[in-house]
Structures are given as C-alpha cells and as structure tokens.
Amino acid sequence: MLITYTSHRVELLPLLRRELEGYKCFVLEEPETEELKRLLSGEMAGKEYAMWMDTPFPVYTEKLAELLLELKKRNMKILAVEPYLQVIEGIHRAVDEGRYEEYVKDKTVRKVLEVERKATKALLEYQEAFMSKDFDLVVEKTLEFARADAERFVLRDRMRAERICEISQEIPEIPDFAVEAGQIHFLLKKYLENCMPTRSVNLVEIASKMAGIKYVKNPGNELTEHFIREIEGMESDADYELLAAQALVYITIVSKEEMFPSESCRFPHIVDEVRAAKIARSLTYRGCRKFVEEAWFKRFKA
C-alpha cells in the first residue's frame, strides 16, 4: 500500500502521476458522488465535472479529473473512499428526503454528527471572535477549533483506514493500492499498517526539494497535528498558543488564489506557502499580535 500525501495544487499532479505508475488501483480521498460516477463512465468531461463540484480549487479539480480519465484508460481502478464525508453526504440526502430521524439512528452516523457539530460550532466561534478585536480571544478560539478539527481528523482517518482494509479483502486480485491523502492525515498510515504493509511519499516535500527550498510546515497544520497526537496519547511539548498566533499570520499572508507552474517557477504554491510559513514562524506572540491587529482588527469599525 502506498499513501501519496499531497495537496490541491496543480503543480503536484505530475508528481502524483509519476508515483501512480505500476499501480492497478487508486483510492481517492473523496466520497462517492453521482458526478464522479458520470466522469469515470465517460458521460462527463473534466471541465464539466469541476463546474458541478463545490470547490475552491476549480482548475485543480478539472486537471485531477483529466488525470483520472487518463488513468482509467490505462485500466486503473478508481475508487472514492471517504466514509466520514460519505456519512455527511448521507445526512444531507436524508434531510432532503424526509428520513433524517431514521438515518441518524445508526451508531456511526451519530458519532460523525457529534464530531461534525462540535467542529462546526468551534469554527463559527472562531470566525465570530475576529469581530471582538481581542487577539487573545481569537487565539483561544483558534485553539478550540484546532482541537475540534483534530478530533474530526482522527475519526476520518480511522473510518477510512477500516474501509480501505475491507476493500483490500474484497478485491484480492489487486495486490497493491495507491491512496490519496491530505498532508495532515498522518494517522492514516498508522491505521493502515494494522492490516497491511504501508509506505508513504510526501509530494509537497518532494516538490520543495525539487524547487531547492527547505520545506517549512505551516503553523496551523502543525498545531492541529499536535492535537491529533495528544488525542492519540502521544506526548507533545509544543507552544500551542504561539502556533495558534502564528497560524493567524500565515492565513493572512499566504496566497488565496490558484497558481500554476511556469518555466520560471515549477512550484509556485510551494514557494509561496514556505515563504508565508517562514515569516509566520519567525514571529513571537507579541509580534503576531501586532501583525494581526494591523492586518485584521483595523478593518472593523468600533
């Protein structure tokens, strides 16, 4: 089993294509959808697929769809396996179809609903905290959201690993899978190793080396990872408040627009994200306070 740790960046797709060579099955970090079924059946082109998807990365989604069609032509099996998000999709459908009460009787659905509600509540409180113009309160709410988000990641990875292990038993004719995973899903490898040998590659770190820059993790992701480790009973000596403060700086200065590789820069997002992470990680708590007050709080009228 190979886990390809990646992110929604067009510049990483060539690296992903390279890593998938020789594999017969690619497991997407997506729930099953009608749109994906139509794409893989040839009823929908990549551009149309991206238009139907609610995504902040439309060009990446289109290019990934084109890659999936290419892999399909090479007889690679494409599976969408993300049980947590599948349950969320199921809740929405159950509400629309008037069978919510019946659907949430399932134990797994109730657990997902509990974790999702907690994370959503923490996110709303984090967003509302900005209106207070109280930096310490924003940091506090950042910590609360990161902790709730970590619980969500733990459950997502556990559910996904269990399902992938089941699938590996259901289709023994495919001896090895390649699995897509986001950067923060490091527990997926630990959980998958319980049922099969698993290795991983980090495409972001590979891209950083190819770009000739030292990879620096963004402070928000690192904060969430520390909470994940804490939930799993691992020790952590991180300065949580400082990481939360630095994360606020990072999200302010990192590019929000999709960027694309060029002759002058093959990995524009990697370069920008490392730049932003270095700046944020260089600041003290007081420095972060000053930056955020200048960048955010002065936007709001008293």
Short mmCIF file of the C-alpha atoms (twelve columns), coordinates in Angstrom:
data_MODEL
# 
_entry.id   MODEL 
# 
loop_
_atom_site.group_PDB 
_atom_site.id 
_atom_site.type_symbol 
_atom_site.label_atom_id 
_atom_site.label_alt_id 
_atom_site.label_comp_id 
_atom_site.label_asym_id 
_atom_site.label_seq_id 
_atom_site.Cartn_x 
_atom_site.Cartn_y 
_atom_site.Cartn_z 
_atom_site.pdbx_PDB_model_num 
ATOM 1   C CA . MET A 1   0.000   0.000  0.000   1 
ATOM 2   C CA . LEU A 2   1.286   3.436  -0.960  1 
ATOM 3   C CA . ILE A 3   -0.069  6.637  0.555   1 
ATOM 4   C CA . THR A 4   0.583   9.733  -1.551  1 
ATOM 5   C CA . TYR A 5   0.411   12.743 0.745   1 
ATOM 6   C CA . THR A 6   -0.486  15.721 -1.404  1 
ATOM 7   C CA . SER A 7   -2.485  18.960 -1.570  1 
ATOM 8   C CA . HIS A 8   -4.890  20.590 -4.017  1 
ATOM 9   C CA . ARG A 9   -2.198  22.136 -6.208  1 
ATOM 10  C CA . VAL A 10  -1.945  21.785 -9.987  1 
ATOM 11  C CA . GLU A 11  1.847   21.742 -9.742  1 
ATOM 12  C CA . LEU A 12  1.760   18.453 -7.789  1 
ATOM 13  C CA . LEU A 13  -0.250  16.457 -10.329 1 
ATOM 14  C CA . PRO A 14  2.780   15.476 -12.461 1 
ATOM 15  C CA . LEU A 15  4.418   14.099 -9.308  1 
ATOM 16  C CA . LEU A 16  1.248   12.202 -8.457  1 
ATOM 17  C CA . ARG A 17  1.083   10.741 -11.959 1 
ATOM 18  C CA . ARG A 18  4.658   9.528  -11.586 1 
ATOM 19  C CA . GLU A 19  4.022   7.888  -8.208  1 
ATOM 20  C CA . LEU A 20  0.977   6.036  -9.548  1 
ATOM 21  C CA . GLU A 21  2.929   4.216  -12.239 1 
ATOM 22  C CA . GLY A 22  2.692   0.472  -11.778 1 
ATOM 23  C CA . TYR A 23  -0.389  0.535  -9.546  1 
ATOM 24  C CA . LYS A 24  -3.704  -1.029 -10.567 1 
ATOM 25  C CA . CYS A 25  -5.940  0.853  -8.137  1 
ATOM 26  C CA . PHE A 26  -6.055  4.477  -6.974  1 
ATOM 27  C CA . VAL A 27  -8.125  5.359  -3.895  1 
ATOM 28  C CA . LEU A 28  -9.357  8.953  -3.885  1 
ATOM 29  C CA . GLU A 29  -9.865  10.961 -0.716  1 
ATOM 30  C CA . GLU A 30  -13.428 11.736 -1.812  1 
ATOM 31  C CA . PRO A 31  -16.901 10.372 -1.117  1 
ATOM 32  C CA . GLU A 32  -18.719 8.586  -3.916  1 
ATOM 33  C CA . THR A 33  -20.844 11.032 -5.909  1 
ATOM 34  C CA . GLU A 34  -23.029 10.879 -9.000  1 
ATOM 35  C CA . GLU A 35  -20.734 13.420 -10.636 1 
ATOM 36  C CA . LEU A 36  -17.689 11.203 -10.138 1 
ATOM 37  C CA . LYS A 37  -19.567 8.187  -11.491 1 
ATOM 38  C CA . ARG A 38  -20.547 10.169 -14.586 1 
ATOM 39  C CA . LEU A 39  -16.975 11.357 -15.051 1 
ATOM 40  C CA . LEU A 40  -15.478 7.884  -14.845 1 
ATOM 41  C CA . SER A 41  -18.170 6.403  -17.090 1 
ATOM 42  C CA . GLY A 42  -17.334 8.910  -19.811 1 
ATOM 43  C CA . GLU A 43  -20.607 10.841 -19.528 1 
ATOM 44  C CA . MET A 44  -18.892 13.983 -18.268 1 
ATOM 45  C CA . ALA A 45  -15.672 15.795 -19.216 1 
ATOM 46  C CA . GLY A 46  -13.202 17.131 -16.662 1 
ATOM 47  C CA . LYS A 47  -14.250 20.755 -17.132 1 
ATOM 48  C CA . GLU A 48  -17.925 19.950 -16.622 1 
ATOM 49  C CA . TYR A 49  -17.090 17.842 -13.562 1 
ATOM 50  C CA . ALA A 50  -15.218 20.751 -11.988 1 
ATOM 51  C CA . MET A 51  -18.168 23.073 -12.671 1 
ATOM 52  C CA . TRP A 52  -20.508 20.753 -10.760 1 
ATOM 53  C CA . MET A 53  -18.209 20.408 -7.760  1 
ATOM 54  C CA . ASP A 54  -18.352 22.906 -4.902  1 
ATOM 55  C CA . THR A 55  -14.613 23.501 -4.678  1 
ATOM 56  C CA . PRO A 56  -12.263 26.433 -4.007  1 
ATOM 57  C CA . PHE A 57  -9.819  24.764 -6.422  1 
ATOM 58  C CA . PRO A 58  -11.687 24.556 -9.752  1 
ATOM 59  C CA . VAL A 59  -8.653  24.316 -12.025 1 
ATOM 60  C CA . TYR A 60  -7.017  21.666 -9.847  1 
ATOM 61  C CA . THR A 61  -10.293 19.723 -9.788  1 
ATOM 62  C CA . GLU A 62  -10.521 19.870 -13.586 1 
ATOM 63  C CA . LYS A 63  -6.897  18.757 -14.055 1 
ATOM 64  C CA . LEU A 64  -7.286  15.955 -11.500 1 
ATOM 65  C CA . ALA A 65  -10.420 14.789 -13.335 1 
ATOM 66  C CA . GLU A 66  -8.436  14.691 -16.581 1 
ATOM 67  C CA . LEU A 67  -5.744  12.642 -14.847 1 
ATOM 68  C CA . LEU A 68  -8.361  10.213 -13.547 1 
ATOM 69  C CA . LEU A 69  -9.708  9.733  -17.077 1 
ATOM 70  C CA . GLU A 70  -6.177  9.100  -18.295 1 
ATOM 71  C CA . LEU A 71  -5.634  6.508  -15.561 1 
ATOM 72  C CA . LYS A 72  -8.979  4.889  -16.370 1 
ATOM 73  C CA . LYS A 73  -7.891  4.454  -19.994 1 
ATOM 74  C CA . ARG A 74  -4.826  2.633  -18.660 1 
ATOM 75  C CA . ASN A 75  -7.197  0.197  -16.902 1 
ATOM 76  C CA . MET A 76  -6.547  1.539  -13.436 1 
ATOM 77  C CA . LYS A 77  -9.413  1.045  -10.995 1 
ATOM 78  C CA . ILE A 78  -10.517 4.334  -9.415  1 
ATOM 79  C CA . LEU A 79  -12.242 4.175  -6.022  1 
ATOM 80  C CA . ALA A 80  -13.697 7.005  -3.943  1 
ATOM 81  C CA . VAL A 81  -13.295 6.082  -0.275  1 
ATOM 82  C CA . GLU A 82  -14.001 8.687  2.408   1 
ATOM 83  C CA . PRO A 83  -16.614 7.196  4.778   1 
ATOM 84  C CA . TYR A 84  -16.804 10.219 7.088   1 
ATOM 85  C CA . LEU A 85  -17.676 12.572 4.238   1 
ATOM 86  C CA . GLN A 86  -19.961 9.892  2.801   1 
ATOM 87  C CA . VAL A 87  -21.948 9.996  6.035   1 
ATOM 88  C CA . ILE A 88  -22.135 13.809 5.826   1 
ATOM 89  C CA . GLU A 89  -23.483 13.466 2.278   1 
ATOM 90  C CA . GLY A 90  -25.957 10.888 3.565   1 
ATOM 91  C CA . ILE A 91  -27.203 13.245 6.277   1 
ATOM 92  C CA . HIS A 92  -27.903 15.937 3.687   1 
ATOM 93  C CA . ARG A 93  -29.795 13.473 1.488   1 
ATOM 94  C CA . ALA A 94  -31.749 12.126 4.459   1 
ATOM 95  C CA . VAL A 95  -32.874 15.661 5.354   1 
ATOM 96  C CA . ASP A 96  -33.949 16.317 1.744   1 
ATOM 97  C CA . GLU A 97  -35.831 13.004 1.596   1 
ATOM 98  C CA . GLY A 98  -37.516 13.375 4.976   1 
ATOM 99  C CA . ARG A 99  -35.821 10.379 6.628   1 
ATOM 100 C CA . TYR A 100 -33.339 12.149 8.899   1 
ATOM 101 C CA . GLU A 101 -34.644 10.625 12.148  1 
ATOM 102 C CA . GLU A 102 -34.268 7.117  10.754  1 
ATOM 103 C CA . TYR A 103 -30.822 7.766  9.287   1 
ATOM 104 C CA . VAL A 104 -29.281 9.098  12.497  1 
ATOM 105 C CA . LYS A 105 -30.263 6.007  14.463  1 
ATOM 106 C CA . ASP A 106 -27.090 4.381  13.140  1 
ATOM 107 C CA . LYS A 107 -24.265 4.453  15.716  1 
ATOM 108 C CA . THR A 108 -21.591 5.550  13.219  1 
ATOM 109 C CA . VAL A 109 -23.802 8.303  11.827  1 
ATOM 110 C CA . ARG A 110 -24.439 9.621  15.342  1 
ATOM 111 C CA . LYS A 111 -20.709 9.711  16.076  1 
ATOM 112 C CA . VAL A 112 -19.942 11.570 12.848  1 
ATOM 113 C CA . LEU A 113 -22.762 14.006 13.576  1 
ATOM 114 C CA . GLU A 114 -21.448 14.641 17.083  1 
ATOM 115 C CA . VAL A 115 -17.906 15.340 15.894  1 
ATOM 116 C CA . GLU A 116 -19.049 17.449 12.934  1 
ATOM 117 C CA . ARG A 117 -21.349 19.567 15.089  1 
ATOM 118 C CA . LYS A 118 -18.547 20.223 17.557  1 
ATOM 119 C CA . ALA A 119 -16.127 21.264 14.787  1 
ATOM 120 C CA . THR A 120 -18.719 23.456 13.073  1 
ATOM 121 C CA . LYS A 121 -19.591 25.208 16.347  1 
ATOM 122 C CA . ALA A 122 -15.894 25.829 17.064  1 
ATOM 123 C CA . LEU A 123 -15.375 27.203 13.547  1 
ATOM 124 C CA . LEU A 124 -18.268 29.646 13.892  1 
ATOM 125 C CA . GLU A 125 -16.988 30.847 17.278  1 
ATOM 126 C CA . TYR A 126 -13.504 31.277 15.781  1 
ATOM 127 C CA . GLN A 127 -14.906 33.385 12.936  1 
ATOM 128 C CA . GLU A 128 -17.049 35.475 15.289  1 
ATOM 129 C CA . ALA A 129 -14.056 36.138 17.557  1 
ATOM 130 C CA . PHE A 130 -12.496 38.397 14.924  1 
ATOM 131 C CA . MET A 131 -15.306 40.891 15.452  1 
ATOM 132 C CA . SER A 132 -14.250 41.318 19.085  1 
ATOM 133 C CA . LYS A 133 -10.851 42.706 18.052  1 
ATOM 134 C CA . ASP A 134 -9.465  40.803 21.058  1 
ATOM 135 C CA . PHE A 135 -6.314  38.991 19.881  1 
ATOM 136 C CA . ASP A 136 -6.116  36.675 22.902  1 
ATOM 137 C CA . LEU A 137 -9.737  35.632 22.359  1 
ATOM 138 C CA . VAL A 138 -9.060  34.893 18.688  1 
ATOM 139 C CA . VAL A 139 -6.079  32.743 19.702  1 
ATOM 140 C CA . GLU A 140 -8.247  30.934 22.273  1 
ATOM 141 C CA . LYS A 141 -10.909 30.210 19.646  1 
ATOM 142 C CA . THR A 142 -8.214  29.130 17.171  1 
ATOM 143 C CA . LEU A 143 -7.048  26.574 19.718  1 
ATOM 144 C CA . GLU A 144 -10.594 25.346 20.334  1 
ATOM 145 C CA . PHE A 145 -11.243 24.913 16.627  1 
ATOM 146 C CA . ALA A 146 -7.903  23.162 16.031  1 
ATOM 147 C CA . ARG A 147 -8.717  20.741 18.866  1 
ATOM 148 C CA . ALA A 148 -12.181 20.004 17.439  1 
ATOM 149 C CA . ASP A 149 -10.752 19.681 13.948  1 
ATOM 150 C CA . ALA A 150 -8.167  17.218 15.259  1 
ATOM 151 C CA . GLU A 151 -10.957 15.012 16.633  1 
ATOM 152 C CA . ARG A 152 -12.532 15.094 13.189  1 
ATOM 153 C CA . PHE A 153 -9.265  14.083 11.504  1 
ATOM 154 C CA . VAL A 154 -8.791  11.175 13.911  1 
ATOM 155 C CA . LEU A 155 -12.264 9.821  13.202  1 
ATOM 156 C CA . ARG A 156 -11.938 10.390 9.444   1 
ATOM 157 C CA . ASP A 157 -8.642  8.529  9.261   1 
ATOM 158 C CA . ARG A 158 -9.867  5.658  11.407  1 
ATOM 159 C CA . MET A 159 -13.029 5.196  9.346   1 
ATOM 160 C CA . ARG A 160 -11.163 5.487  6.069   1 
ATOM 161 C CA . ALA A 161 -8.457  3.015  7.044   1 
ATOM 162 C CA . GLU A 162 -11.067 0.475  8.146   1 
ATOM 163 C CA . ARG A 163 -12.892 0.741  4.826   1 
ATOM 164 C CA . ILE A 164 -9.720  0.529  2.729   1 
ATOM 165 C CA . CYS A 165 -8.692  -2.595 4.626   1 
ATOM 166 C CA . GLU A 166 -12.112 -4.102 3.931   1 
ATOM 167 C CA . ILE A 167 -11.830 -3.294 0.228   1 
ATOM 168 C CA . SER A 168 -8.395  -4.883 0.033   1 
ATOM 169 C CA . GLN A 169 -10.001 -8.114 1.206   1 
ATOM 170 C CA . GLU A 170 -12.931 -7.769 -1.195  1 
ATOM 171 C CA . ILE A 171 -10.735 -7.477 -4.303  1 
ATOM 172 C CA . PRO A 172 -7.730  -9.732 -3.633  1 
ATOM 173 C CA . GLU A 173 -6.928  -9.770 -7.363  1 
ATOM 174 C CA . ILE A 174 -5.464  -6.268 -6.885  1 
ATOM 175 C CA . PRO A 175 -2.393  -6.832 -4.698  1 
ATOM 176 C CA . ASP A 176 -1.452  -3.204 -4.088  1 
ATOM 177 C CA . PHE A 177 -3.250  0.150  -3.852  1 
ATOM 178 C CA . ALA A 178 -2.158  3.758  -4.108  1 
ATOM 179 C CA . VAL A 179 -4.094  6.005  -1.733  1 
ATOM 180 C CA . GLU A 180 -4.560  9.768  -1.947  1 
ATOM 181 C CA . ALA A 181 -4.355  11.650 1.358   1 
ATOM 182 C CA . GLY A 182 -4.072  15.237 2.507   1 
ATOM 183 C CA . GLN A 183 -0.995  16.462 4.341   1 
ATOM 184 C CA . ILE A 184 -2.497  16.287 7.807   1 
ATOM 185 C CA . HIS A 185 -3.762  12.691 7.609   1 
ATOM 186 C CA . PHE A 186 -0.604  11.143 9.046   1 
ATOM 187 C CA . LEU A 187 -2.640  8.756  11.209  1 
ATOM 188 C CA . LEU A 188 -3.934  7.022  8.088   1 
ATOM 189 C CA . LYS A 189 -0.590  5.293  7.642   1 
ATOM 190 C CA . LYS A 190 -0.562  4.144  11.267  1 
ATOM 191 C CA . TYR A 191 -4.076  2.721  10.975  1 
ATOM 192 C CA . LEU A 192 -3.482  1.037  7.607   1 
ATOM 193 C CA . GLU A 193 -0.362  -0.653 8.944   1 
ATOM 194 C CA . ASN A 194 -2.656  -2.617 11.252  1 
ATOM 195 C CA . CYS A 195 -3.871  -4.636 8.266   1 
ATOM 196 C CA . MET A 196 -1.161  -4.394 5.597   1 
ATOM 197 C CA . PRO A 197 2.386   -3.161 4.918   1 
ATOM 198 C CA . THR A 198 2.186   0.546  4.092   1 
ATOM 199 C CA . ARG A 199 4.658   3.120  2.873   1 
ATOM 200 C CA . SER A 200 4.167   6.790  2.065   1 
ATOM 201 C CA . VAL A 201 5.551   9.622  -0.027  1 
ATOM 202 C CA . ASN A 202 5.023   13.307 0.634   1 
ATOM 203 C CA . LEU A 203 4.634   15.129 -2.677  1 
ATOM 204 C CA . VAL A 204 4.877   18.564 -1.067  1 
ATOM 205 C CA . GLU A 205 8.247   17.734 0.478   1 
ATOM 206 C CA . ILE A 206 9.436   16.214 -2.814  1 
ATOM 207 C CA . ALA A 207 8.381   19.385 -4.659  1 
ATOM 208 C CA . SER A 208 10.202  21.531 -2.095  1 
ATOM 209 C CA . LYS A 209 13.439  19.627 -2.695  1 
ATOM 210 C CA . MET A 210 12.990  19.932 -6.458  1 
ATOM 211 C CA . ALA A 211 12.460  23.687 -6.024  1 
ATOM 212 C CA . GLY A 212 15.650  23.897 -3.977  1 
ATOM 213 C CA . ILE A 213 13.970  25.153 -0.811  1 
ATOM 214 C CA . LYS A 214 13.719  23.736 2.683   1 
ATOM 215 C CA . TYR A 215 10.151  22.726 3.473   1 
ATOM 216 C CA . VAL A 216 8.629   24.546 6.442   1 
ATOM 217 C CA . LYS A 217 5.291   23.285 7.755   1 
ATOM 218 C CA . ASN A 218 2.620   25.914 8.194   1 
ATOM 219 C CA . PRO A 219 1.889   26.593 11.880  1 
ATOM 220 C CA . GLY A 220 -1.846  25.886 11.619  1 
ATOM 221 C CA . ASN A 221 -1.285  22.361 10.335  1 
ATOM 222 C CA . GLU A 222 1.386   21.749 12.941  1 
ATOM 223 C CA . LEU A 223 -0.953  22.919 15.697  1 
ATOM 224 C CA . THR A 224 -3.670  20.523 14.553  1 
ATOM 225 C CA . GLU A 225 -1.156  17.684 14.275  1 
ATOM 226 C CA . HIS A 226 -0.074  18.243 17.889  1 
ATOM 227 C CA . PHE A 227 -3.702  17.990 18.999  1 
ATOM 228 C CA . ILE A 228 -4.076  14.784 16.963  1 
ATOM 229 C CA . ARG A 229 -1.059  13.319 18.728  1 
ATOM 230 C CA . GLU A 230 -2.481  14.393 22.071  1 
ATOM 231 C CA . ILE A 231 -5.778  12.625 21.305  1 
ATOM 232 C CA . GLU A 232 -3.806  9.509  20.388  1 
ATOM 233 C CA . GLY A 233 -1.934  9.611  23.691  1 
ATOM 234 C CA . MET A 234 1.362   10.862 22.270  1 
ATOM 235 C CA . GLU A 235 3.454   13.418 24.122  1 
ATOM 236 C CA . SER A 236 3.826   16.960 22.818  1 
ATOM 237 C CA . ASP A 237 5.883   19.869 24.137  1 
ATOM 238 C CA . ALA A 238 4.680   22.414 21.567  1 
ATOM 239 C CA . ASP A 239 3.816   26.009 22.438  1 
ATOM 240 C CA . TYR A 240 0.175   25.781 21.361  1 
ATOM 241 C CA . GLU A 241 -0.628  29.469 21.897  1 
ATOM 242 C CA . LEU A 242 2.359   30.586 19.803  1 
ATOM 243 C CA . LEU A 243 1.458   28.192 16.979  1 
ATOM 244 C CA . ALA A 244 -2.123  29.483 17.025  1 
ATOM 245 C CA . ALA A 245 -0.911  33.076 16.863  1 
ATOM 246 C CA . GLN A 246 1.476   32.251 14.014  1 
ATOM 247 C CA . ALA A 247 -1.315  30.433 12.178  1 
ATOM 248 C CA . LEU A 248 -3.297  33.688 12.129  1 
ATOM 249 C CA . VAL A 249 -0.377  35.421 10.450  1 
ATOM 250 C CA . TYR A 250 0.073   32.578 7.973   1 
ATOM 251 C CA . ILE A 251 -3.530  32.567 6.755   1 
ATOM 252 C CA . THR A 252 -3.296  36.322 6.255   1 
ATOM 253 C CA . ILE A 253 -0.238  36.355 4.005   1 
ATOM 254 C CA . VAL A 254 -0.450  33.080 2.068   1 
ATOM 255 C CA . SER A 255 -1.932  33.360 -1.440  1 
ATOM 256 C CA . LYS A 256 -5.639  32.533 -1.679  1 
ATOM 257 C CA . GLU A 257 -5.647  32.238 -5.479  1 
ATOM 258 C CA . GLU A 258 -4.861  29.161 -7.551  1 
ATOM 259 C CA . MET A 259 -1.423  29.477 -9.128  1 
ATOM 260 C CA . PHE A 260 0.028   27.474 -11.969 1 
ATOM 261 C CA . PRO A 261 3.506   26.199 -12.852 1 
ATOM 262 C CA . SER A 262 5.540   28.095 -15.405 1 
ATOM 263 C CA . GLU A 263 9.026   27.953 -16.909 1 
ATOM 264 C CA . SER A 264 10.272  30.394 -14.279 1 
ATOM 265 C CA . CYS A 265 8.622   28.600 -11.332 1 
ATOM 266 C CA . ARG A 266 7.513   24.970 -11.384 1 
ATOM 267 C CA . PHE A 267 6.061   25.044 -7.873  1 
ATOM 268 C CA . PRO A 268 4.535   28.494 -7.218  1 
ATOM 269 C CA . HIS A 269 2.280   27.373 -4.356  1 
ATOM 270 C CA . ILE A 270 5.093   25.553 -2.591  1 
ATOM 271 C CA . VAL A 271 7.337   28.606 -2.843  1 
ATOM 272 C CA . ASP A 272 4.569   30.903 -1.588  1 
ATOM 273 C CA . GLU A 273 3.499   28.609 1.255   1 
ATOM 274 C CA . VAL A 274 7.050   28.099 2.506   1 
ATOM 275 C CA . ARG A 275 7.631   31.862 2.305   1 
ATOM 276 C CA . ALA A 276 4.487   32.515 4.350   1 
ATOM 277 C CA . ALA A 277 5.353   29.790 6.863   1 
ATOM 278 C CA . LYS A 278 8.862   31.161 7.384   1 
ATOM 279 C CA . ILE A 279 7.552   34.652 8.042   1 
ATOM 280 C CA . ALA A 280 4.888   33.431 10.447  1 
ATOM 281 C CA . ARG A 281 7.228   31.064 12.281  1 
ATOM 282 C CA . SER A 282 9.773   33.870 12.793  1 
ATOM 283 C CA . LEU A 283 7.376   35.973 14.889  1 
ATOM 284 C CA . THR A 284 6.917   35.989 18.651  1 
ATOM 285 C CA . TYR A 285 3.453   36.016 20.204  1 
ATOM 286 C CA . ARG A 286 3.745   39.773 20.614  1 
ATOM 287 C CA . GLY A 287 4.857   40.133 17.003  1 
ATOM 288 C CA . CYS A 288 1.864   38.090 15.846  1 
ATOM 289 C CA . ARG A 289 -0.449  40.276 17.934  1 
ATOM 290 C CA . LYS A 290 0.908   43.429 16.298  1 
ATOM 291 C CA . PHE A 291 0.621   41.958 12.807  1 
ATOM 292 C CA . VAL A 292 -2.945  40.696 13.270  1 
ATOM 293 C CA . GLU A 293 -4.104  43.948 14.850  1 
ATOM 294 C CA . GLU A 294 -2.746  45.852 11.849  1 
ATOM 295 C CA . ALA A 295 -3.995  43.408 9.214   1 
ATOM 296 C CA . TRP A 296 -7.389  42.443 10.652  1 
ATOM 297 C CA . PHE A 297 -8.740  44.466 13.528  1 
ATOM 298 C CA . LYS A 298 -8.334  47.865 11.911  1 
ATOM 299 C CA . ARG A 299 -10.702 46.702 9.157   1 
ATOM 300 C CA . PHE A 300 -13.606 46.699 11.590  1 
ATOM 301 C CA . LYS A 301 -15.258 49.856 12.832  1 
ATOM 302 C CA . ALA A 302 -15.875 50.115 16.561  1 
# 
